[in-house]
Amino acid sequence: MPLIAESSPEYGSRPRLRELAMSAAWHGGLTRSAVTTQGQLVNIVFGGNWSHGFGPDFAGAKLDFGEGGLRTGDVEIHLNSGDWVRHGHHLDPRYNSVILHVVSRTEGPEARRADGAAIPTMVLDIPDAALFAIDQELPEIWSTLGHSVCAEDVARRQPARLRAAILGLGDRRFSERVARFEGELTIDPLSRVLLRGMFDAFGYSQNRDPMRALFDLIVDSRRWNRLWSGTACPSELDVAAVLLGHAGFLPLAPTDAHFAGLAADDVSHIERLWQRDAHPITLAATAWTRARTRPANHPATRLMQLARLLAATTGHPATSLLKSIRDGNDVPARLRDLTSDANGGGVGAGRATSIAASVVLPVAMAYAHHLADPELEDAVSRAWAALPRSEWSRPARRGLGQAVGDASIGAIGERVIQGLIHLDRTLCTPRRCFECPIAAEVIRDRQRQRLTEPAVIQSILPT
């Protein structure tokens, strides 16, 4: 659906508002079942995500066609069934995933996609009076949300409202992680769940897949179990031999040794340790992304930091990190200490905060729920609220620019960063504006202004 629907001679400029109202009614679930023009009953399991003008109106809908089965696809909404052809959708392959055409009036032949498939058509069984009433509750701001900046004006006048909405999104992202780790804790012990998450986080964005594969490869291996079964605590070089070896880095290339911060004697020691066992299973060296990787994110660097962390905690970082949380200590600072050697070399402050936010604290909260431990829950909540800002990622910057533009919303900690990432990835990118708390704040603000400043509002609306 184009953002501004093509007008017809019969209806002038009114179809844009009516079509928008139809979309709002569909999105709001005002109809849960309908009969197509061919007499087929369709039950609406999920109406789809509102795309707000990009391609089909609703993406990823789940519709039950009875004997035709449950189908997943897109939904397109028009005032008139003939608008399908008038808008050129019958020639547009982007609409080949449409499985239902929702209209207010039928005219002409059935709609067909560019691939030739016929599309069932249903008439939206909602009275015109209800659609006109929806029109009155949908100010023109709906048609502009999701394009330039959504709420800069509100942010300048009432920044606390936008800040609260973004913090809420950060908490939602945190809760989603907690729920995932709770599921893992029903299968695996705490130490394994946390360690799996740590390997994933140390892979950063470019090497997460090989880091996950490395964890799966070593966690039950003979070398790994033997490493922690002795009476003496293994050194970081002992752990590094297992990690670098199974990762496919041994024998170590000079460049990789440089990034790992290893002297020639250390490299020789690691390679001798690795050669003790014959025919170990390793990842392919080509599995790792080295090109265009910052030195701090080079996989050899990250693996050595993991080796220090594991050596310092005898393979069980959960004990040390949970103690830091319970004691109210700085969790990112603890991560930096555990990954550093005498010359430093630990994870940076921003990355440590990101690991705490994405793995350590969500796992700890999931564990608190698992144990029904309210004291640990409170400690995790305090640590989460106190996290400083990590690193400005592209999604976070996009989310901030989309929501408030150049307006300030106050100090930005990690809860805000996580909220902005959630905003960008979950709401802005798929154009789910009508589920967005930022958009809701804008609409509430406009509705309030309509009551208190009608002349001002009237002046900004189209005539």
Beta strands, then each sheet from edge to edge (+ up, - down):
strand 1: 33-35
strand 2: 41-46
strand 3: 49-50
strand 4: 58-64
strand 5: 70-80
strand 6: 98-105
strand 7: 121-123
sheet 1: 1+ 2- 4+ 3-
sheet 2: 1+ 2- 4+ 5- 6- 7-
end
